[in-house]
């Protein structure tokens, strides 16, 4: 599943940033100070979480987002 996450078709926002809607999460990546970062919005709660780290390339940021979504899904299920 992790490998397919990178290969998924990520749409482009109006600003040209890649984003993906999956399992009621909106995952968006963006360039910041020459590196990749991102944010995840939980559509069920309306909470937004920004990445604390920056990544050298887009695929590394996508994989970090995959891991974060997995953790957030587990937390959602525990509620």
C-alpha positions as CSV (number, residue, x, y, z in Angstrom):
1,X,0.0,0.0,0.0
2,X,2.8,2.4,0.8
3,X,4.5,1.9,-2.6
4,X,1.2,2.5,-4.4
5,X,0.6,5.7,-2.4
6,X,3.4,7.4,-4.3
7,X,2.2,6.1,-7.6
8,X,-1.4,7.3,-7.1
9,X,-2.6,10.1,-9.3
10,X,-2.2,13.3,-7.2
11,X,-4.3,16.2,-8.5
12,X,-3.0,19.7,-8.8
13,X,-4.4,22.6,-6.7
14,X,-5.0,26.1,-8.2
15,X,-1.5,26.9,-7.0
16,X,-0.1,23.8,-8.7
17,X,0.5,21.9,-5.4
18,X,-0.2,18.1,-5.5
19,X,-3.0,17.0,-3.3
20,X,-5.0,13.8,-2.6
21,X,-8.4,13.1,-1.0
22,X,-8.4,9.8,0.8
23,X,-10.5,8.3,3.6
24,X,-12.0,11.7,4.5
25,X,-8.5,13.3,4.7
26,X,-7.2,16.0,2.4
27,X,-3.4,15.7,1.9
28,X,-1.6,18.6,0.3
29,X,2.1,19.0,-0.4
30,X,3.9,22.2,-1.1
31,X,7.4,23.6,-1.6
32,X,8.7,25.7,1.3
33,X,12.2,27.2,1.3
34,X,13.5,24.8,-1.3
35,X,12.2,21.6,0.3
36,X,8.9,19.8,0.4
37,X,6.4,19.9,3.2
38,X,2.7,19.3,3.6
39,X,-0.5,19.4,5.6
40,X,-3.3,17.0,6.3
41,X,-6.9,18.1,7.0
42,X,-9.3,15.7,8.7
43,X,-12.6,16.3,7.0
44,X,-14.6,14.7,9.8
45,X,-13.2,16.9,12.6
46,X,-12.0,19.9,10.6
47,X,-8.6,19.8,12.2
48,X,-5.5,20.6,10.1
49,X,-2.0,19.3,10.9
50,X,1.1,20.7,9.2
51,X,4.3,18.7,8.8
52,X,7.1,19.6,11.2
53,X,9.8,18.4,8.9
54,X,10.9,19.3,5.4
55,X,11.8,16.7,2.8
56,X,14.3,16.7,0.0
57,X,12.0,15.4,-2.7
58,X,8.3,15.1,-3.3
59,X,8.2,11.3,-3.0
60,X,9.7,11.5,0.5
61,X,7.0,14.0,1.5
62,X,4.3,11.7,0.1
63,X,5.6,8.7,2.1
64,X,5.7,10.8,5.3
65,X,2.1,11.9,4.6
66,X,1.2,8.2,4.1
67,X,2.6,7.4,7.6
68,X,0.8,10.3,9.1
69,X,-2.5,9.4,7.6
70,X,-2.2,5.9,9.0
71,X,-1.6,7.2,12.5
72,X,-4.5,9.7,12.2
73,X,-6.8,6.9,11.0
74,X,-6.0,4.8,14.0
75,X,-6.6,7.7,16.3
76,X,-10.0,8.3,14.6
77,X,-11.0,4.7,15.0
78,X,-10.2,4.7,18.8
79,X,-12.7,7.6,19.4
